[in-house]
């Protein structure tokens, strides 16, 4: 095998030698050791693996087969030179053969199928399982550098995958989309086909393996408990466990923060998620509590969305009834009839409203004086409303009565009782004021009045006539009497006008049609007063005339003033005019002045009498405010190019900004993320700077000098949230000393073509010729002037001499 190979061999005397040999490749010659007398042959020993040997006479070291790095990486041998008697002349010398790895092994997963469980609403990017593959090639070389990716996703109901994988570690986690949309009620099982490539997945000839990953989606453990009910003033030993929460992730740190700013929050949470009330609660002090429970990781980052906890404090009957006033004062008109509601006793119970704990019952305990009879009044048991029992009060009997009203809590009637005091005063006839609109119809009854007369019923002596004695100079009101009941009905007699008379102070007189006996006179008890308040109504404009007539010739020109109409608004508002029924379009009206002009030529033969309507209306403004909704997707707001200086050294970053056309109410904070594409996530990373800005950074230095498209997902976190996928153009370019990007001019285009060169040369020669011509002309002109000046000077000198 080594015939005629002497010229291709590396030869030399026997010495310690190292060789690097790539695995595989078949038989090959490594070296030729030369004999040094008296040596006549070589001998080899050591880790020959059955294929490494030396030709004794020629000293050629050879491999008769293929080495395998995975079997043995280093072969250690010893070589000696021998004389004719077999005695060692030189050596043994160490010969070490290092086997170099080649990429001859595909990566292999440590399981034929993987199974994982993920919880609904799990944190995006938080791994819930791992896949792991190994490669038998040299781990110090790219041959064993593995890269994971998701090949297929079954089913995949959305544009983006619901899961993502770390290409280095094999960690599988929910994507941002998955964190939001995973729901076991809709789809509880997913199958991922996960691929692994060696050579870090950067070359097309890398070995690839794949495996199925079965993922089961389960309901989120992180759920707000139902509303918690706690009885007030509990006598249990505190703290008392009232509920529990559990995060989807282990080893989280639970905490509580308030929704309301309270002097103290009587709740706590343990490291296991148990919620406690720390002290007895008082419903009368506060009947509901709202707070939030959060879960954080060891870095203080939120793991789950905060849960709102609602606590309702349940009432117990621990409060007595209390009178709202120490003394309730009630005034009763003398003419109030039996059964009339004359007042109400008010009491309260601090216990919960609309429950038996706060139910109150009323009872009259005593009446002073008991004249002219004992039970002049009665009280409704459950409302506290006081009524006259059967007869009207009379100041002649008693001007004042005192009542004691017993208020009790029927649930604990022997325990909770209270006495309320009532003072009852009998008054002469008085009526409340009346408020009416100015457009109230004539004949409407606005008040009923009642006077009493002690004379014989159904006679002229007992019949009562009511009259407006003062306050109505124009007889706007009239009072009619029901002869059977002596009740008076105050009616509208004439139209009211707010602008003319907004208030009437009426004095009403009650008299008999028959004269009084000489010893009796009408006094103040026969008079009553009340006020009538007239409210303004937005009345339509009113024309000065009901009909406007005029006569014109049919041949008058267009735009001739025909007449002027005039209307006014009772409230003083501006009036606008318009025409209706102008079917022939002969007229037009100035909307502000009411002047009517001809709009086209008139024709008596078509219509001799032309009638139209003029409409007068109030001028008003309509202002429409548009309330913003979140209907604009976020965009990148970049008024400068994004670039990184070539070559990329690491640690660089550029600031990017998001904006939104909606009000700031809908995007208090933008979220930036990279699109779920392998190249994008392998090459770039993004980190939040503040509510509207983020940093974009390259993840490695292996970038070419060119422009890259970086897909970025923007989310405005509005209601509802809107996302937008935008492409940011990023240049990798050479930079100037001021660290700004510039484009180098291509040298092959920097020289002109032959035709351009000839044109430039001809142009230059023409310019030189023009310049030389101008210089020559200037010199000739100067020479001529100098000769003339010389002659003039000579002539002048001659004249001077002759003179």
MOBELWO-V978479 format. One line per field, one symbol per residue. ss: DSSP state (H for helix, E for strand, C for the rest). phi: phi as a letter, one per 30 degrees, with the letter a starting at -180 (. if undefined). psi: psi as a letter, one per 40 degrees, with the letter a starting at -180 (. if undefined). Layout:
BEGIN
ss->???
phi->???
psi->???
END
This chain:
BEGIN
ss->CCCCCHHHCCEEECCCEEEEEECECCCEEEEEEECCCCCCEEEEEECCCCCEEECCCCCEEEECCCECCCCCCEEEEEEEEECCCCCEEEEEEEEEEEEECCCCCCCEECCCEEEEEEECCCCCCCEEEECCEECCCCCCCHHHCCEEEEEEEECCCCCCCCEEECCCCCEEEECHHHHHHCCCCCCCEEEEEEEEECHHHCCCCCCEEEEEEEEEEECCCCCCCCCEEEECCCCCCCCEEEEECCCCCCCCEEEEEECCCCCCCCEEECCCCEEEECCCCCCCCCCEEEEEEEEECCCCCECCCCEEEEEEEECCCCCCCEECCCEEEEEEECCCCCCCEEEECCEECCCCCCCHHHCCEEEEEEEECCCCCCCCEEECCCCCEEEECCCCCCCCCCCEEEEEEEEECHHHCCCCEEEEEEEEEEECCCCCCEEEECCCCCCCEEEEEECCCCCCCCCCCCCCEEEEEECCCCCCEEEEEECCCCEEEEEECCCCCCCCCCEEEEEEEEECCCCCCCCCCCCHHHEEEEEEEEECCCCCCEECCCCCCCCCCCCCCCCCEEEECCEECCCCCCEEEEEECCCCCCEEECCCCCEEEECCCCCCCCCCCCCCEEEEEECCCCCCCCCCCCCCCCEECCCCCEEEECCCCCCCCEEEEEECCCCHHHCCCCEEEECCCHHHHHHEEEEECCCCEEEEEECCCCCCCCEEEEEEEEECCCCCCCEEEEEEEEEEECECCCCCECCCCCHHHCCCCHHHHHHHHHHHHHHHHHHHHHHHHHHHHHHHHHHHHHHHHHHHHHHHHHC
phi->.cdicedcccblddadbcbcbddiiidaccabdcdbeddbabbbbjddhibcabdeddidcbcclcdbdddacbccbbbbcbdddiddcbjdcdccccdddbdbbddbddbdacbbbbceidddicdcabcbbbbdddddcdecdcbcacdbbcdbdbdcddbbbddccidcbdddddedceaddcacbbcccccbbdhhicbdcddbbbadbcccccddddbdddeccbddhdcddcdbdbaabbddcdhdccabbddcdceacdbbbddcjdcbccadcbdddacbbbbccbbbddciddcbdecdccbccddbdbbddbddbdbccbcbddcddejddclbccbbbddddibddcdbbcaddabbdcbdadcdbbbdeccidcbddabddbdddadabbcccdcbcddbddccbacccbcccccddbbddbcbddcdddjddcacbbbcbddddibddcdcccbddbjbdchdbbbccdddcidccdbdcbddbdddbdbcccccccbcdcdddedcbdbddccbbacccccdbddddbddbdbcbabbddcdddiddcabcbbbcediddcccacbiddchdbbbddccidcbdcadcbdddadcccbccccbddbccccccddbdbbddbdcbcbdcabdcddcjidabccbcbaddddecbeadccadddbdddddcbbbbdcadbbbccbddacdcddaccccdbccbdhdbddccbcbccdbccbdcdddicdbcdddddcdcddeddddddddddddddddddddddddddddddddddddddddddddddddd
psi->eehfedeeihiiihihiiihhhiaeaiihdihhiihieieiihiiageeeehiihddeehhihgahihdddhdhhhihhiiiadeeihdiaiihhhhhhhiigehiihieieiihihiiifihhehheiiihiiheiheeiedehihiihdihhigeidiieiihhedeehhiiidddddehhdddhehihhhhihiafeeeidfiiiiiihhhhhhiihdgihiihhhhhifieihiihheaiihieiifihiihiidihidihfiiiieeehhiheiiihdddheihhiihihiaeeeihdiiihhhhhhhiiigehiihhdidhhhhhhidehiheiheihhhiiheihifiddehiiihhdihhifheidgdiihhdedehhiiddiiihdddheiihihhhhihedgdedhiihhhhhhhhiihiiiihhiieehihehheihihiiheihifiddehhhhihdiegdefdiihihhddefhihhihdihihdddgdhhghhhhhiidiiiidehihadeeiiiiihhhiihgiiihididhhiihiieeiiifhhdihihiihdeeiihiiiiiegdefdiihhdddehhiheiiihdddhdhhhihhhhiihiihhhhhhiigehiiihgheiihiihhiheieiiihiiiiheiiedegdhihhiiighddddddiiiihdadeiihhiieaegiigahihhhhhhhefahiihihhihhhhhhiiiidefihihhhhdeeeiiiddddddddddddddddddddddddddddddddddddddddddddddddd.
END
